[in-house]
Amino acid sequence: MKTGRPNRIGLVLLGILLLAPLTFAQLQVGDNTTLKLNGMAGLGWTGTYDGNSLNSLTYGFSGNLTGDYYDERFLNWSINPYLNQSRLNSNFNSTSSATGVSALANFLSSSRTPMQFTYQRDHNAEGTFNVPGSTGSYRTVGDDQSVGVTASYLPEDWPSIQGNFSHSGSSYEVIGNPGGGSAHAAAFGLSSAYEVFDTRLSGSYTKSYGSSESPLLGQQGGTLKTDNSQDSLQFGANRRLSSWSSGSFNFGRSHLNADYVGARTNATFNTISGLLSAQATKRLSFNFHANYSSNLSAQFLSEVFNGSKAANGETKGLSFTSSYLNYGVTSGYNIARDLTATGSINHQVQGQPGFPDVSSTIMNAGLTWSHQVLGGSLGAHYGIAHYFSPLQVRTNNQTVTKDSTFTGQNAAVSYGRTFFGFATSGSFSYGRSLTTLLVGYVQNNYSANGSVSRNVRNWNVAVSGSYSNAHIEHITVTDSSNQSYAASLSHKSLGLSANYSRGNGSGLQVGSNIIPNPGPGPLPLVLFSGESYGGGLSYRPVRRWTVSSTFTKLKYNTLNLGQNSNNTSEQFFLRSDYHFRQMYFNFGYSHLTQGFGVGPARPATIDTVFFGVSRRFDIF
């Protein structure tokens, strides 16, 4: 192995740091600048086996440089550089040896005009490709960089002004999958708030742009491209009308121009909402509400690209809501301390491109009860709703629209109690209602979860589980379910854990994430199903020695743009640390096997071993 001059210089400097005694606590530069630098430096041997054997003597460093000028309220900063950091030789969450820096600076932080600057750059850092409901993630490796600026003007008697700007870019590859991916994003925003005549006014404007090119799992050279640009103007007002009532109003106008694998959306939409709340008596309350969206489908897609909640999944050939109007009244009455009755009447109008509007009326009534029962806490709710609405029904193997009524319901129950030292809890919920985004479809969903734990002398044992299922009638592609189980055993010097999850559903791939059940239109969905399981260990045999280990196994099938892929990932990690005074002696081992595809393609396998020593230090 050849060692260049820079590596030799680095090793010499590292040796000096490892052997040097602790020095100054901080450094005074001139009359107005204070600096403080501390961190961790390490030296070790790394062996990597990925079909080829690579052995090297490596050094690593992570530092924290803080300081201020004149006064920390005037200007302060924090800079965190790191070199060759991984979970094998440090607490950095990466299997690969990552190098980079993160920085933060605050200017006039305690004044009425504060500013903040952030910067981050990572090289060869580990990332994740996420599947909904999984206890683990597929591993990626790549580079990323981001910069951000925020500034505010906060006068005492004038409207406040806040501004922000951010820009980021990244490139990565999913280990074991052909091809790579990249993403770029930029955002600018202005907001203001002011209170006049006891009315709180607020407004904002945001403009954002994002693009991504993601590898399709299991496809040689296949990519999924997305582009979106968004503008949004928001205005809001809320006011206390009297001692027993208050009101709020919000208006927004947004424009979305997006391209998802050739499916283009170019829409401008308005959103309006209003709420009037009244406490008529000590027991009786009312809420009058109204909500309007001129293009609900575009609104839901905008939320997906912004990383907000997603809508229900759909496929081509369905009727999607364009304009949407909902208004009504909800009331609540406290019958007793533990019993509350609720009721509501809502009317909604769903517009469809090229078709007449669809109107629905929903009447809802429910009871909520909570009480101490048999030494535990019991909570229960049951509501029933009657819908007057055109529905999609199945007749002679065809789905047709008919004027109809149906009864929906929602129920939930929860209970928690300690039995013979066991702390137990459980809950169950069920709902059947009309969908919002799809016109005339009924959705069903239910979920359950429970947990048991107990302390036995110095030990704690706990188990938990959950299950959920969602289904839209006559649309099987939107079915989704997820079940997960977990167990743990812990002691002051030992911890054991295990988990298992299984799920299936549909989603929209945006970058390196699959967003579950997205909207808003006939976009190509990713269908996924599979399971994951794993475990963890932490052990401290003696006071100075700690051992930790984790294991994760993922097996998922995905169907994306008509291409099926069988995806698997097996990840194992072991680390041992022994510290003596300021010295740390490290051993680490990691194993990753990850593959994607439809045939017997050989997955990528990477094994890494590390032996080394590191030391904490304070330079100044």
C-alpha positions as CSV (number, residue, x, y, z in Angstrom):
1,M,0.0,0.0,0.0
2,K,1.4,3.4,-0.9
3,T,1.2,6.3,1.5
4,G,1.4,9.8,0.3
5,R,3.0,12.8,2.0
6,P,-0.4,14.3,3.2
7,N,-1.3,11.0,4.9
8,R,2.1,10.9,6.6
9,I,1.7,14.5,7.8
10,G,-1.8,13.7,9.1
11,L,-0.5,10.7,11.0
12,V,2.3,12.7,12.7
13,L,-0.2,15.4,13.7
14,L,-2.6,12.9,15.0
15,G,0.1,11.2,17.1
16,I,0.9,14.6,18.6
17,L,-2.7,15.1,19.5
18,L,-3.1,11.6,21.0
19,L,0.0,12.1,23.3
20,A,-0.4,15.7,24.1
21,P,-1.7,16.7,27.5
22,L,-4.9,18.8,27.9
23,T,-4.1,22.5,27.4
24,F,-6.1,25.7,27.6
25,A,-9.8,25.7,28.3
26,Q,-10.3,28.6,25.8
27,L,-8.4,31.0,23.7
28,Q,-8.6,34.8,23.8
29,V,-7.8,36.3,20.4
30,G,-7.3,40.1,20.8
31,D,-9.7,42.0,23.1
32,N,-13.0,40.9,21.5
33,T,-12.8,37.3,20.2
34,T,-13.1,34.1,22.3
35,L,-12.5,30.6,20.8
36,K,-12.9,27.1,22.2
37,L,-11.9,23.9,20.4
38,N,-12.4,20.3,21.6
39,G,-13.0,17.0,19.9
40,M,-11.9,13.5,19.3
41,A,-8.9,12.2,17.3
42,G,-8.3,8.6,16.4
43,L,-5.9,6.2,14.6
44,G,-6.6,2.7,13.5
45,W,-6.5,-0.1,10.9
46,T,-9.5,-0.7,8.6
47,G,-10.1,-3.7,6.4
48,T,-12.8,-3.7,3.8
49,Y,-14.0,-6.7,1.8
50,D,-16.4,-6.2,-1.1
51,G,-15.1,-8.8,-3.6
52,N,-11.7,-7.0,-3.3
53,S,-9.6,-6.8,-0.2
54,L,-8.6,-3.3,0.9
55,N,-6.5,-2.7,4.1
56,S,-5.4,0.7,5.3
57,L,-4.1,2.6,8.2
58,T,-6.7,5.4,8.8
59,Y,-7.0,8.4,11.0
60,G,-10.1,10.2,12.0
61,F,-11.1,13.4,13.7
62,S,-14.3,15.2,14.9
63,G,-14.1,18.6,16.4
64,N,-16.3,21.3,17.9
65,L,-15.1,24.9,17.4
66,T,-17.2,27.5,19.2
67,G,-16.6,31.2,19.7
68,D,-18.0,34.6,19.9
69,Y,-17.0,38.2,18.9
70,Y,-17.4,41.1,21.3
71,D,-20.4,39.4,23.0
72,E,-22.1,36.1,22.4
73,R,-25.4,38.1,21.9
74,F,-23.7,40.0,19.1
75,L,-22.0,37.2,17.1
76,N,-21.5,33.6,18.0
77,W,-20.7,30.5,16.0
78,S,-20.2,26.7,16.1
79,I,-18.2,24.7,13.5
80,N,-18.1,20.9,13.6
81,P,-15.6,19.4,11.1
82,Y,-15.2,15.6,10.9
83,L,-12.9,13.3,8.9
84,N,-13.3,9.5,8.3
85,Q,-16.1,9.1,10.8
86,S,-18.3,6.0,10.9
87,R,-20.2,4.0,13.5
88,L,-17.2,1.7,13.8
89,N,-14.9,4.4,15.2
90,S,-17.3,7.0,16.6
91,N,-20.9,7.8,17.2
92,F,-21.4,9.0,13.6
93,N,-24.4,7.2,12.1
94,S,-22.7,5.9,8.9
95,T,-21.2,2.5,7.9
96,S,-19.0,4.3,5.3
97,S,-16.2,6.7,6.4
98,A,-17.8,10.1,6.1
99,T,-16.1,13.4,5.9
100,G,-17.7,16.9,6.1
101,V,-18.5,19.9,8.2
102,S,-21.5,21.6,9.7
103,A,-21.6,25.2,10.8
104,L,-24.0,27.6,12.5
105,A,-23.6,31.3,13.1
106,N,-26.0,33.7,15.0
107,F,-25.9,37.5,14.6
108,L,-27.7,39.8,17.0
109,S,-29.5,36.8,18.4
110,S,-31.0,38.6,21.4
111,S,-32.0,41.8,19.4
112,R,-35.0,42.7,17.3
113,T,-33.1,41.9,14.1
114,P,-31.7,38.4,14.6
115,M,-30.0,36.5,11.8
116,Q,-28.9,32.9,11.5
117,F,-26.6,31.2,8.9
118,T,-26.2,27.4,8.5
119,Y,-24.1,25.3,6.2
120,Q,-23.5,21.6,5.9
121,R,-21.5,19.4,3.6
122,D,-21.1,15.6,3.7
123,H,-19.0,13.4,1.6
124,N,-19.3,9.6,1.4
125,A,-22.1,9.7,4.0
126,E,-24.6,6.9,4.5
127,G,-28.3,7.6,3.9
128,T,-31.5,5.6,3.7
129,F,-34.1,4.5,1.2
130,N,-37.3,4.2,3.2
131,V,-40.3,1.8,2.8
132,P,-43.5,2.7,4.8
133,G,-44.1,0.6,7.9
134,S,-40.6,-1.1,7.9
135,T,-38.5,-1.3,11.0
136,G,-35.4,-0.8,8.9
137,S,-34.3,1.0,5.7
138,Y,-32.2,0.2,2.6
139,R,-28.8,1.8,2.7
140,T,-27.5,4.5,0.3
141,V,-24.2,6.3,0.2
142,G,-23.4,9.7,-1.4
143,D,-22.7,13.4,-1.0
144,D,-24.9,16.3,0.0
145,Q,-24.6,20.0,0.7
146,S,-27.0,22.6,2.1
147,V,-27.0,26.3,3.0
148,G,-29.7,28.3,4.8
149,V,-30.3,31.9,6.0
150,T,-33.0,33.2,8.2
151,A,-33.5,36.8,9.3
152,S,-36.2,38.6,11.3
153,Y,-37.3,42.2,12.1
154,L,-39.3,42.2,15.4
155,P,-40.4,45.7,16.3
156,E,-42.5,46.3,19.3
157,D,-45.4,48.2,17.8
158,W,-45.1,47.4,14.1
159,P,-45.6,44.3,12.0
160,S,-42.9,41.7,12.4
161,I,-41.1,40.4,9.3
162,Q,-39.3,37.0,8.9
163,G,-37.4,35.9,5.8
164,N,-35.7,32.6,5.0
165,F,-33.7,31.1,2.1
166,S,-32.4,27.6,1.7
167,H,-30.7,25.6,-1.0
168,S,-29.6,21.9,-1.0
169,G,-28.3,19.3,-3.4
170,S,-27.3,15.7,-3.1
171,S,-26.2,12.7,-5.1
172,Y,-26.3,9.1,-4.0
173,E,-26.5,5.5,-5.0
174,V,-28.6,2.7,-3.4
175,I,-26.0,0.0,-2.5
176,G,-26.6,-3.1,-4.6
177,N,-28.9,-1.3,-7.1
178,P,-27.7,-0.2,-10.6
179,G,-27.5,3.5,-11.2
180,G,-27.6,6.5,-8.9
181,G,-29.9,9.4,-7.9
182,S,-29.7,13.1,-7.3
183,A,-31.9,15.8,-5.8
184,H,-31.9,19.6,-5.7
185,A,-34.2,21.9,-3.8
186,A,-34.4,25.7,-3.2
187,A,-36.9,27.7,-1.1
188,F,-37.5,31.3,-0.3
189,G,-40.1,32.7,2.1
190,L,-41.4,35.9,3.7
191,S,-43.9,36.1,6.6
192,S,-45.3,38.8,8.8
193,A,-47.6,39.1,11.8
194,Y,-49.3,42.0,13.5
195,E,-52.0,42.5,16.1
196,V,-54.4,45.4,15.6
197,F,-57.7,46.1,17.4
198,D,-57.3,42.8,19.3
199,T,-57.1,40.9,15.9
200,R,-54.1,38.8,15.1
201,L,-53.2,39.2,11.4
202,S,-50.6,37.1,9.6
203,G,-49.4,36.7,6.0
204,S,-46.8,34.8,4.2
205,Y,-45.3,34.1,0.7
206,T,-43.2,31.1,-0.2
207,K,-41.6,30.0,-3.4
208,S,-39.9,26.6,-3.8
209,Y,-38.4,24.4,-6.4
210,G,-37.4,20.8,-6.3
211,S,-36.2,18.2,-8.7
212,S,-35.0,14.6,-8.3
213,E,-33.8,11.7,-10.4
214,S,-34.2,8.5,-8.5
215,P,-33.1,5.0,-9.5
216,L,-35.8,2.5,-10.1
217,L,-35.3,-0.5,-7.9
218,G,-34.0,-3.6,-9.8
219,Q,-33.8,-1.8,-13.2
220,Q,-30.5,-1.3,-14.9
221,G,-30.2,2.4,-15.8
222,G,-33.9,3.0,-15.0
223,T,-34.7,6.4,-13.4
224,L,-37.7,8.2,-12.1
225,K,-37.7,11.9,-12.7
226,T,-39.8,14.5,-10.8
227,D,-39.8,18.3,-11.1
228,N,-42.0,20.8,-9.2
229,S,-42.1,24.5,-8.6
230,Q,-44.6,26.1,-6.2
231,D,-45.8,29.5,-5.2
232,S,-48.0,30.1,-2.2
233,L,-49.6,33.3,-0.7
234,Q,-51.3,32.9,2.6
235,F,-53.3,35.3,4.8
236,G,-54.9,34.7,8.2
237,A,-56.8,36.5,10.9
238,N,-58.2,35.4,14.3
239,R,-59.9,37.3,17.0
240,R,-61.6,36.9,20.3
241,L,-65.1,38.1,19.6
242,S,-66.4,38.0,23.2
243,S,-65.7,36.2,26.5
244,W,-67.5,33.2,25.1
245,S,-66.7,33.2,21.3
246,S,-63.8,33.5,18.9
247,G,-63.4,33.4,15.1
248,S,-60.7,32.8,12.5
249,F,-60.3,33.2,8.8
250,N,-57.7,31.9,6.3
251,F,-57.1,32.5,2.6
252,G,-54.5,31.0,0.4
253,R,-53.6,31.2,-3.3
254,S,-51.1,28.7,-4.7
255,H,-49.7,27.7,-8.0
256,L,-48.2,24.2,-8.7
257,N,-46.2,23.2,-11.8
258,A,-45.1,19.6,-11.5
259,D,-44.0,16.8,-13.7
260,Y,-44.0,13.2,-12.3
261,V,-42.7,10.7,-14.8
262,G,-44.4,12.6,-17.7
263,A,-47.7,13.1,-15.8
264,R,-47.9,16.9,-15.7
265,T,-49.9,19.1,-13.4
266,N,-50.1,22.9,-13.9
267,A,-52.7,24.4,-11.7
268,T,-53.6,27.5,-9.7
269,F,-55.9,26.9,-6.7
270,N,-57.4,28.9,-3.9
271,T,-58.2,27.7,-0.4
272,I,-60.5,29.4,2.1
273,S,-61.4,28.4,5.6
274,G,-63.4,30.0,8.4
275,L,-64.2,28.9,12.0
276,L,-66.5,30.4,14.6
277,S,-66.3,28.9,18.0
278,A,-68.9,29.6,20.8
279,Q,-69.2,28.4,24.4
280,A,-73.0,28.9,24.7
281,T,-73.2,27.6,28.3
282,K,-70.8,25.9,30.7
283,R,-71.8,22.6,29.2
284,L,-72.7,23.4,25.6
285,S,-70.4,24.5,22.8
286,F,-70.7,25.1,19.0
287,N,-68.3,25.3,16.1
288,F,-69.4,26.7,12.8
289,H,-67.0,25.9,10.0
290,A,-66.5,26.3,6.2
291,N,-63.7,25.0,4.0
292,Y,-63.2,25.5,0.2
293,S,-60.6,24.4,-2.3
294,S,-60.8,25.3,-5.9
295,N,-58.6,22.3,-6.8
296,L,-58.3,19.7,-4.0
297,S,-56.3,17.3,-6.2
298,A,-53.6,19.8,-6.9
299,Q,-53.6,20.8,-3.2
300,F,-53.0,17.2,-2.1
301,L,-50.2,16.8,-4.6
302,S,-48.6,20.0,-3.4
303,E,-48.6,18.6,0.2
304,V,-46.9,15.4,-1.1
305,F,-44.0,17.3,-2.6
306,N,-43.8,19.5,0.5
307,G,-43.5,16.4,2.7
308,S,-46.8,16.9,4.4
309,K,-49.5,14.3,4.9
310,A,-50.6,12.4,1.8
311,A,-54.1,11.6,0.5
312,N,-55.7,8.3,-0.3
313,G,-54.3,6.3,-3.1
314,E,-55.9,6.1,-6.5
315,T,-55.5,4.7,-10.0
316,K,-56.4,5.8,-13.5
317,G,-60.0,5.9,-14.5
318,L,-61.4,7.1,-11.2
319,S,-63.2,10.4,-10.6
320,F,-61.1,12.9,-8.6
321,T,-62.3,15.9,-6.7
322,S,-61.4,19.2,-8.3
323,S,-63.3,22.0,-6.4
324,Y,-64.3,21.1,-2.9
325,L,-66.7,22.9,-0.5
326,N,-67.6,21.8,3.0
327,Y,-69.6,23.7,5.6
328,G,-71.5,22.8,8.7
329,V,-71.8,22.9,12.5
330,T,-70.5,20.7,15.3
331,S,-71.7,20.8,18.8
332,G,-70.7,19.3,22.1
333,Y,-72.5,18.9,25.4
334,N,-71.1,17.7,28.7
335,I,-73.8,15.4,30.1
336,A,-71.6,14.5,33.1
337,R,-68.0,14.8,34.2
338,D,-67.1,11.6,32.3
339,L,-69.6,11.7,29.5
340,T,-69.8,14.0,26.5
341,A,-72.2,14.0,23.6
342,T,-71.3,15.4,20.1
343,G,-73.3,16.1,17.0
344,S,-72.7,17.6,13.6
345,I,-74.3,18.4,10.3
346,N,-72.1,18.9,7.3
347,H,-72.7,19.5,3.6
348,Q,-70.0,19.0,1.0
349,V,-69.9,19.7,-2.7
350,Q,-67.3,17.9,-4.8
351,G,-66.6,19.1,-8.3
352,Q,-65.4,16.7,-11.1
353,P,-63.8,17.8,-14.4
354,G,-66.3,17.4,-17.1
355,F,-69.1,16.1,-14.8
356,P,-71.8,17.8,-12.7
357,D,-71.0,18.6,-9.1
358,V,-71.8,15.9,-6.5
359,S,-73.5,17.0,-3.2
360,S,-73.5,15.1,0.0
361,T,-75.0,15.7,3.4
362,I,-73.7,14.0,6.5
363,M,-75.3,13.9,9.9
364,N,-73.2,12.6,12.8
365,A,-73.9,11.9,16.5
366,G,-71.6,10.4,19.1
367,L,-70.8,9.7,22.7
368,T,-67.4,9.9,24.5
369,W,-67.0,8.3,27.9
370,S,-63.9,8.1,30.2
371,H,-63.9,6.6,33.7
372,Q,-62.0,4.6,36.2
373,V,-63.1,1.0,35.9
374,L,-61.7,-1.9,37.9
375,G,-58.7,0.1,39.0
376,G,-57.8,1.2,35.5
377,S,-58.6,4.0,33.0
378,L,-61.2,3.3,30.4
379,G,-62.0,5.5,27.4
380,A,-64.6,4.8,24.8
381,H,-66.2,6.6,21.9
382,Y,-68.9,5.7,19.4
383,G,-70.3,7.8,16.6
384,I,-72.8,7.1,13.9
385,A,-73.1,9.1,10.7
386,H,-75.8,9.0,7.9
387,Y,-74.7,10.0,4.4
388,F,-77.0,11.2,1.7
389,S,-74.7,10.9,-1.3
390,P,-74.2,9.4,-4.8
391,L,-72.1,6.2,-4.3
392,Q,-70.0,4.0,-6.4
393,V,-71.6,0.5,-6.2
394,R,-70.9,-2.8,-7.9
395,T,-73.5,-4.1,-10.3
396,N,-73.1,-6.9,-12.8
397,N,-69.3,-6.8,-12.4
398,Q,-69.3,-3.0,-13.1
399,T,-68.8,0.0,-10.9
400,V,-71.6,2.5,-11.4
401,T,-72.8,5.7,-9.6
402,K,-76.2,5.6,-7.9
403,D,-78.0,8.0,-5.6
404,S,-78.0,6.2,-2.3
405,T,-77.6,6.6,1.4
406,F,-75.5,4.6,3.8
407,T,-74.7,4.6,7.5
408,G,-71.1,5.1,8.6
409,Q,-69.7,4.7,12.0
410,N,-66.6,5.2,14.1
411,A,-65.7,3.6,17.3
412,A,-62.7,3.6,19.6
413,V,-61.9,2.0,23.0
414,S,-58.8,2.1,25.2
415,Y,-58.0,0.7,28.6
416,G,-54.9,0.8,30.8
417,R,-54.3,-0.8,34.2
418,T,-51.6,-2.4,36.3
419,F,-52.2,-6.1,37.1
420,F,-50.0,-7.8,39.6
421,G,-47.1,-5.5,38.7
422,F,-47.7,-5.6,35.0
423,A,-48.4,-2.3,33.3
424,T,-50.9,-3.0,30.5
425,S,-52.6,-0.9,27.9
426,G,-54.6,-1.5,24.7
427,S,-56.8,0.3,22.2
428,F,-58.9,-0.4,19.2
429,S,-60.6,1.8,16.6
430,Y,-62.8,1.4,13.6
431,G,-64.2,3.8,11.0
432,R,-66.4,3.7,7.9
433,S,-66.9,7.0,6.0
434,L,-67.0,8.8,2.7
435,T,-63.7,9.6,1.0
436,T,-62.7,13.2,0.4
437,L,-60.5,13.1,-2.6
438,L,-62.4,10.3,-4.5
439,V,-66.0,11.1,-5.5
440,G,-68.6,8.6,-4.2
441,Y,-66.3,6.0,-2.6
442,V,-66.5,4.5,0.9
443,Q,-63.4,3.8,3.0
444,N,-63.0,1.4,5.9
445,N,-60.1,1.4,8.4
446,Y,-59.4,-0.1,11.7
447,S,-56.4,-0.4,14.0
448,A,-55.4,-2.0,17.3
449,N,-52.4,-1.9,19.6
450,G,-51.4,-3.1,23.0
451,S,-48.4,-3.2,25.4
452,V,-47.3,-5.0,28.6
453,S,-44.3,-4.1,30.7
454,R,-43.1,-5.0,34.2
455,N,-40.2,-4.3,36.5
456,V,-38.7,-7.4,38.2
457,R,-36.1,-6.4,40.7
458,N,-33.5,-4.6,38.6
459,W,-34.9,-5.9,35.3
460,N,-37.5,-4.4,33.0
461,V,-39.4,-6.5,30.4
462,A,-41.8,-5.1,27.8
463,V,-43.7,-6.3,24.8
464,S,-45.9,-4.4,22.4
465,G,-47.8,-4.9,19.1
466,S,-50.0,-3.0,16.7
467,Y,-52.1,-3.7,13.6
468,S,-53.8,-1.4,11.1
469,N,-55.7,-1.9,7.9
470,A,-57.3,0.5,5.4
471,H,-59.5,-0.2,2.3
472,I,-61.5,1.7,-0.2
473,E,-64.4,-0.3,-1.4
474,H,-64.1,-1.5,-5.1
475,I,-60.5,-0.3,-5.4
476,T,-58.1,-3.1,-4.3
477,V,-55.0,-1.2,-5.3
478,T,-55.5,1.2,-2.3
479,D,-55.5,-1.6,0.2
480,S,-52.9,-1.2,2.9
481,S,-52.1,-3.1,6.1
482,N,-49.3,-3.0,8.6
483,Q,-48.5,-5.1,11.7
484,S,-45.5,-4.7,14.0
485,Y,-44.3,-6.3,17.2
486,A,-41.5,-5.4,19.6
487,A,-40.0,-6.8,22.8
488,S,-37.2,-5.6,25.1
489,L,-35.4,-6.8,28.2
490,S,-33.2,-4.3,30.1
491,H,-30.9,-4.2,33.1
492,K,-28.6,-1.5,34.4
493,S,-25.7,-3.2,32.4
494,L,-27.6,-5.2,29.7
495,G,-30.2,-4.4,27.1
496,L,-31.9,-6.7,24.6
497,S,-34.5,-5.8,22.0
498,A,-36.3,-7.4,19.0
499,N,-38.8,-6.2,16.5
500,Y,-40.8,-7.5,13.5
501,S,-43.0,-5.7,11.0
502,R,-45.0,-6.8,8.0
503,G,-46.9,-4.5,5.6
504,N,-48.3,-3.9,2.1
505,G,-49.7,-0.9,0.4
506,S,-49.2,1.7,-2.4
507,G,-47.2,4.9,-2.5
508,L,-45.6,7.5,-4.6
509,Q,-41.8,7.5,-4.9
510,V,-40.4,11.0,-4.3
511,G,-36.6,10.9,-4.2
512,S,-35.4,8.2,-1.8
513,N,-38.7,7.9,0.0
514,I,-42.0,6.0,-0.8
515,I,-44.8,8.2,0.6
516,P,-47.8,6.0,1.5
517,N,-51.1,6.4,-0.2
518,P,-50.4,9.6,-2.1
519,G,-52.6,11.7,-4.2
520,P,-53.9,13.5,-6.0
521,G,-54.5,12.0,-9.5
522,P,-53.9,9.1,-11.8
523,L,-50.1,9.0,-11.1
524,P,-48.0,5.8,-11.3
525,L,-47.9,4.3,-7.8
526,V,-45.3,2.0,-6.2
527,L,-47.0,-1.2,-4.9
528,F,-45.0,-2.7,-2.0
529,S,-45.3,-5.7,0.3
530,G,-42.8,-7.5,2.6
531,E,-41.5,-7.8,6.0
532,S,-38.6,-6.7,8.2
533,Y,-37.2,-7.9,11.5
534,G,-34.2,-7.2,13.7
535,G,-32.7,-6.9,17.2
536,G,-30.2,-5.1,19.3
537,L,-27.8,-5.7,22.2
538,S,-26.1,-3.3,24.6
539,Y,-23.8,-4.7,27.3
540,R,-21.4,-3.2,29.8
541,P,-19.3,-6.1,31.3
542,V,-17.3,-3.7,33.5
543,R,-17.5,0.0,34.2
544,R,-15.2,1.2,31.4
545,W,-16.2,-1.4,28.7
546,T,-19.3,-1.3,26.5
547,V,-20.4,-3.6,23.7
548,S,-23.3,-2.8,21.3
549,S,-24.7,-4.7,18.3
550,T,-27.7,-4.5,15.9
551,F,-29.1,-6.7,13.2
552,T,-31.8,-5.9,10.6
553,K,-33.2,-7.9,7.8
554,L,-35.6,-6.5,5.1
555,K,-37.4,-8.5,2.4
556,Y,-39.8,-6.4,0.2
557,N,-41.3,-6.7,-3.3
558,T,-42.0,-3.5,-5.2
559,L,-43.9,-2.9,-8.4
560,N,-43.0,0.4,-10.0
561,L,-43.9,1.5,-13.5
562,G,-44.9,-2.1,-14.4
563,Q,-41.5,-3.5,-13.3
564,N,-41.4,-5.9,-10.4
565,S,-38.3,-6.1,-8.1
566,N,-37.4,-8.4,-5.3
567,N,-35.4,-6.4,-2.7
568,T,-33.4,-7.7,0.2
569,S,-31.1,-6.2,2.8
570,E,-29.2,-7.7,5.7
571,Q,-27.3,-5.5,8.1
572,F,-25.2,-6.4,11.1
573,F,-23.1,-4.1,13.3
574,L,-20.9,-4.8,16.3
575,R,-18.8,-2.3,18.3
576,S,-16.7,-2.5,21.4
577,D,-15.3,0.5,23.3
578,Y,-13.0,0.5,26.3
579,H,-12.0,3.9,27.8
580,F,-9.2,4.8,30.2
581,R,-9.1,8.4,31.2
582,Q,-9.1,10.3,27.9
583,M,-8.2,7.3,25.8
584,Y,-10.7,5.0,24.0
585,F,-9.8,1.6,22.5
586,N,-12.2,0.7,19.7
587,F,-13.2,-2.5,17.8
588,G,-15.9,-2.5,15.2
589,Y,-17.4,-4.9,12.5
590,S,-20.1,-4.3,10.0
591,H,-21.8,-6.5,7.4
592,L,-24.1,-5.3,4.6
593,T,-25.7,-7.5,2.0
594,Q,-28.2,-5.7,-0.2
595,G,-29.7,-6.5,-3.6
596,F,-32.5,-5.5,-6.0
597,G,-33.8,-7.2,-9.1
598,V,-36.0,-9.8,-10.7
599,G,-33.5,-12.5,-11.4
600,P,-30.8,-14.4,-9.5
601,A,-28.5,-11.3,-9.6
602,R,-25.8,-11.4,-6.9
603,P,-26.4,-8.8,-4.2
604,A,-23.6,-6.4,-3.1
605,T,-21.8,-7.5,0.0
606,I,-19.5,-5.3,2.1
607,D,-17.7,-6.4,5.3
608,T,-15.6,-3.9,7.3
609,V,-13.4,-4.5,10.3
610,F,-11.8,-1.7,12.4
611,F,-9.2,-1.7,15.3
612,G,-8.1,1.7,16.7
613,V,-7.5,4.1,19.5
614,S,-8.9,7.6,20.0
615,R,-8.6,10.4,22.5
616,R,-10.7,13.3,23.7
617,F,-8.8,16.6,23.8
618,D,-9.2,20.3,24.5
619,I,-6.8,22.4,22.3
620,F,-8.0,25.7,23.6
